[in-house]
């Protein structure tokens, strides 16, 4: 067992320069490389995160602009539809007014035609009465003529 302990002791003593070399290398690495590497990685991470944040902000801005654009398009369509509806209503009002005027004119024409027809009817009745009187006189004259000619002979 003493031999084993002695060998372990010799190994430890022989490994001291290696341990010191490793400690020196670790310290040099820590001061020379590791600090700079951490700094570069932190900057890279900040730039990457910053780019991601800017991209997210730009996406949010684009979404907001898209929503505003869609809202303005909806409002414009609504105004167009309202304008079209107002135009349709105006045209319908004009058509209804023209139709009412046409109806009124037609009613007046019918009244005038009825009045003219009434006058024509009265004139026709008078003409028929006169013709009836003339025809009656002719019939009477024709009927009485042979009788007067026969009676007077």
C-alpha positions as CSV (number, residue, x, y, z in Angstrom):
1,X,0.0,0.0,0.0
2,X,3.0,2.3,0.7
3,X,4.1,1.8,-2.9
4,X,0.7,2.8,-4.2
5,X,0.7,5.9,-2.1
6,X,4.2,6.7,-3.1
7,X,3.3,6.3,-6.8
8,X,0.3,8.5,-6.3
9,X,2.4,11.1,-4.6
10,X,5.0,11.0,-7.4
11,X,2.2,11.3,-10.0
12,X,0.8,14.3,-8.2
13,X,4.3,15.9,-7.9
14,X,4.9,15.2,-11.6
15,X,1.5,16.6,-12.6
16,X,2.1,19.9,-10.8
17,X,3.8,21.5,-13.9
18,X,0.9,20.2,-16.0
19,X,-1.7,21.6,-13.6
20,X,0.2,25.0,-13.5
21,X,0.3,25.0,-17.3
22,X,-3.5,24.3,-17.5
23,X,-4.2,27.0,-14.9
24,X,-2.1,29.5,-16.9
25,X,-3.8,28.5,-20.1
26,X,-7.2,28.7,-18.5
27,X,-6.4,32.2,-17.0
28,X,-5.0,33.4,-20.4
29,X,-8.0,32.0,-22.2
30,X,-10.4,33.7,-19.7
31,X,-8.6,37.1,-20.0
32,X,-7.7,37.1,-23.6
33,X,-10.4,35.1,-25.5
34,X,-13.4,34.3,-23.3
35,X,-14.2,37.9,-22.4
36,X,-13.9,39.1,-26.0
37,X,-15.9,36.0,-27.2
38,X,-18.7,36.7,-24.6
39,X,-18.7,40.4,-25.7
40,X,-19.0,39.5,-29.4
41,X,-21.7,36.9,-28.7
42,X,-23.6,39.4,-26.6
43,X,-23.4,42.0,-29.4
44,X,-24.4,39.4,-31.9
45,X,-27.3,38.4,-29.7
46,X,-28.3,42.0,-29.2
47,X,-28.2,42.7,-32.9
48,X,-30.2,39.5,-33.7
49,X,-32.7,40.3,-31.0
50,X,-32.8,43.9,-32.2
51,X,-33.4,42.8,-35.7
52,X,-36.2,40.5,-34.5
53,X,-37.8,43.2,-32.5
54,X,-37.6,45.7,-35.4
55,X,-39.1,43.0,-37.7
56,X,-41.9,42.5,-35.2
57,X,-42.5,46.2,-34.9
58,X,-42.5,46.5,-38.7
59,X,-45.0,43.6,-38.9
60,X,-47.2,45.2,-36.3
61,X,-47.0,48.5,-38.2
62,X,-47.8,46.8,-41.5
63,X,-50.8,45.0,-39.8
64,X,-52.0,48.3,-38.5
65,X,-51.7,50.0,-41.9
66,X,-53.5,47.0,-43.4
67,X,-56.3,47.4,-40.9
68,X,-56.5,51.1,-41.6
69,X,-56.5,50.5,-45.3
70,X,-59.3,47.9,-45.0
71,X,-61.3,50.3,-42.8
72,X,-60.9,53.1,-45.3
73,X,-61.9,50.8,-48.1
74,X,-65.0,49.7,-46.2
75,X,-65.8,53.4,-45.5
76,X,-65.3,54.2,-49.2
77,X,-67.5,51.3,-50.3
78,X,-70.1,52.4,-47.8
79,X,-70.0,56.0,-49.1
80,X,-70.2,54.7,-52.7
81,X,-73.2,52.5,-51.8
82,X,-74.9,55.4,-50.0
83,X,-74.3,57.6,-53.1
84,X,-75.7,54.9,-55.4
85,X,-78.7,54.5,-53.1
86,X,-79.2,58.3,-53.1
87,X,-79.0,58.3,-56.9
88,X,-81.4,55.4,-57.1
89,X,-83.8,57.1,-54.8
90,X,-83.6,60.3,-56.8
91,X,-84.2,58.5,-60.0
92,X,-87.1,56.6,-58.4
93,X,-88.5,59.9,-57.1
94,X,-88.2,61.5,-60.6
95,X,-89.9,58.4,-62.1
96,X,-92.7,58.5,-59.6
97,X,-93.1,62.3,-60.3
98,X,-93.1,61.7,-64.0
99,X,-95.6,58.8,-63.5
100,X,-97.8,60.9,-61.4
101,X,-97.7,63.7,-64.0
102,X,-98.4,61.2,-66.7
103,X,-101.4,59.9,-64.7
104,X,-102.6,63.4,-64.2
105,X,-102.3,64.2,-67.9
106,X,-104.0,60.9,-68.8
107,X,-106.9,61.7,-66.3
108,X,-107.2,65.2,-67.9
109,X,-107.2,63.7,-71.3
110,X,-109.8,61.2,-70.3
111,X,-111.9,64.1,-68.8
112,X,-111.5,66.1,-72.0
113,X,-112.3,63.1,-74.1
114,X,-115.4,62.4,-72.1
115,X,-116.5,66.0,-72.3
116,X,-115.8,66.0,-76.0
117,X,-117.6,62.7,-76.3
118,X,-120.5,64.2,-74.3
119,X,-120.6,67.2,-76.7
120,X,-120.4,64.9,-79.7
121,X,-123.1,62.8,-78.2
122,X,-125.3,65.8,-77.6
123,X,-124.5,67.0,-81.2
124,X,-125.2,63.5,-82.6
125,X,-128.5,63.3,-80.7
126,X,-129.5,66.7,-82.0
127,X,-128.4,65.7,-85.5
128,X,-130.3,62.4,-85.1
129,X,-133.4,64.2,-83.9
130,X,-133.2,66.6,-86.8
131,X,-132.7,63.7,-89.2
132,X,-135.5,61.8,-87.5
133,X,-137.8,64.9,-87.9
134,X,-136.7,65.2,-91.6
135,X,-137.2,61.5,-92.1
136,X,-140.5,61.6,-90.3
137,X,-141.6,64.5,-92.5
138,X,-140.5,62.7,-95.6
139,X,-142.2,59.5,-94.5
140,X,-145.4,61.5,-93.7
141,X,-145.1,63.3,-97.0
142,X,-144.5,60.1,-98.8
143,X,-147.4,58.3,-97.1
144,X,-149.7,61.3,-97.4
145,X,-148.8,62.1,-100.9
146,X,-150.3,59.1,-102.5
147,X,-153.4,59.6,-100.3
148,X,-153.7,63.2,-101.3
149,X,-153.1,62.4,-104.9
150,X,-155.7,59.6,-104.8
151,X,-158.2,61.6,-102.8
152,X,-157.9,64.7,-104.8
153,X,-158.5,63.0,-108.1
